[in-house]
Amino acid sequence: MAGTVTQPRRRSPAPRNLTEPLPVRVGLTLIALAFLVLFLLVPLAAVFSEALARGWQAYLDAVREPMALAALRLTLLTAGIAVPLNLVFGLAAAWCIAKFDFPGKSALTTLIDLPFAVSPVIAGMIFILLFGRNSPLGPWLAAHDLKIVFAVPGLVLATVFVTFPFVARELIPVMEAAGTEEEEAARVLGAGGWQTFFRVTLPSVKWGVLYGVILCNARAMGEFGAVSVVSGHIRGKTNTLPLHVEILYNEYQFQAAFAVASLLAFLALVTLAAKGLVEWRSSRAGAAADAAGPGEKAA
Amino acid sequence: MSIEVRNVTKRFGSFVAVNDVSLTVPGGELVALLGPSGSGKTSLLRIIAGLERADAGQVLFEGEDATRRDVRQRGVGFVFQHYALFRHMSVFENVAFGLRVRPRSTRPSEQEIRGKVTSLLQMVQLDWLADRLPSQLSGGQRQRVALARALAVEPRMLLLDEPFGSLDAKVRQELRRWLRRLHDEIRLTSVFVTHDQEEALEVADRVVVMNQGRVEQVGSPTEIFEQPATPFVIRFMGNVNVFHGRVQSGKAHLGPLALDYPEHPQAEEKKAEGFARPYDVDVERTDAGGHGFWATLRHATPAGAVVRLELEGADGAVLQVEIARERHALLAPKLGETLYLQPRAMRVFVDPT
């Protein structure tokens, strides 16, 4: 799930004796392409063709329908809160883990991965158990007229939980690879903790940060399971885009369902494009850093 | 500024990196910490810098206790072994960093920073590379940027960790001389760590030889070389022939050698080791003085002004001898020939136990 920022390989022609025979090459390529088409392109095309099955007017109507717009707004809101929160958290956690030694470090690393290990549905249930009407906190919340479950705060909490590891996971290896010498150099030169962080640590991992944010955002917008449990499916109030798609589909409004789904698919495509751009930029930055050779450690 | 280290100890887990070390670096001197890897020299340097905290002992700057002083307040310039340049900043910004992070009240103006960085880059002859990134520089250039960056904050001392460690031989030679010249000009108290004895002897005013977390000897390069204080120092400073044996009643019996040793007149027998440098051994066809011992010639390698001979003693020990090329031509020994060896100078260390 959490990819790493890929480093560029310098392209060199493969030695001739290592080249496979032509039929094998063509066969393997075709299989890969067929797989790609069958599982990625066909579904994507199906989404858009179904969405446009009754023409542009019907598509626009479905997308402009108030409930759909409310769902879009809610999705952007949850992502807009969850992503910055997890950015701050991920940076702090990765900084701690990569640059310092302390007891309980491996426990913390494992804990960060917990949301990956737990099924999103269970994640949603956790929040119902914690903040629901029958929970220990329930009466107090009700007395103060605070709604968490079946309301926007619950959606945000569930999304934050599910997207918790993305930024941290992405940054820990990048920060560890960078080592601590540059930070030490900054300290000797008189920089304080914040100066060191903002002037030295952060710029050296900026592409990793962006990549983590993009992954985190993709998941935040697409999350279904955890959000579905805590949402309560109140139309126009607690339905995010994925939930709205499900409701429309269950009501046999196929064309409208696919139209809204196409919005989500479009957001995903934008995210993917952003990710591709970041990878491309970071691989160029990485190539420069590689040439610098930070790894030439000799005893 | 003078640096004094008093009874400093540093442990990493059960490993004692620095073991009760005391040391004084007078102001303006260029001192080398010399030792094999794991001898504690880098740890000691980092303790002086404040990057590492000593478990016990004190660090004093100009007689003032700085043990608890934060690294930022110590006024040290530190050059890291792998340079640790900020990889996303240009050469110029790297050098300017220490000035830019100062609190606003003491921060120089943009114009002053520009002037200062430019003059530093001119000093290290890199002003034409100011806009490059560190990744676009060679190792020697990066090293000089690291030095300029360390000097930009006007440190009261300069600490260098294996400054030439990851450079190739030729660049290393050049930079060594350059560092020596630079030190002669600015006279900044400087300590550098190295495992290369040649480098230490060539560059430093004073050499501190370290081994297993302890100081073996402190002295000028000449002293270290000509009067090594311990068997470790004599071995570490270059090739040497070792003769094992014992001393008793003013006599030493070391392998095939018997010699007077008035330093130990007691009747008690003690273990001892004798050391003779390859160039302190004479080679003869006959044992004229009667004090020599024989060995068989195995190899002869010409090496510039000298010829290196490798011989095998009666007990099978390998002996190394260097004789002048002219002497070799005159003697013309053949491989497999038996020759008599006579050490001209010998240092004997009695085992204290």
Interface residues (C-beta under 8 A of the other chain):
Chain A: E181 E182 E184 A185 A186 R187 V188 L189 G190 A191 G192 Q195 R199 V200 P203 S204 A288 A289 D290 A291 A292 P294 E296 K297 A298 A299
Chain B: S37 A49 L51 V71 R72 V76 G77 F78 F80 H82 A84 L85 F86 R87 H88 M89 F97 G98 V101 R102 L133 P134 S135 Q136 R149 A150 A152 V153 G165 S166
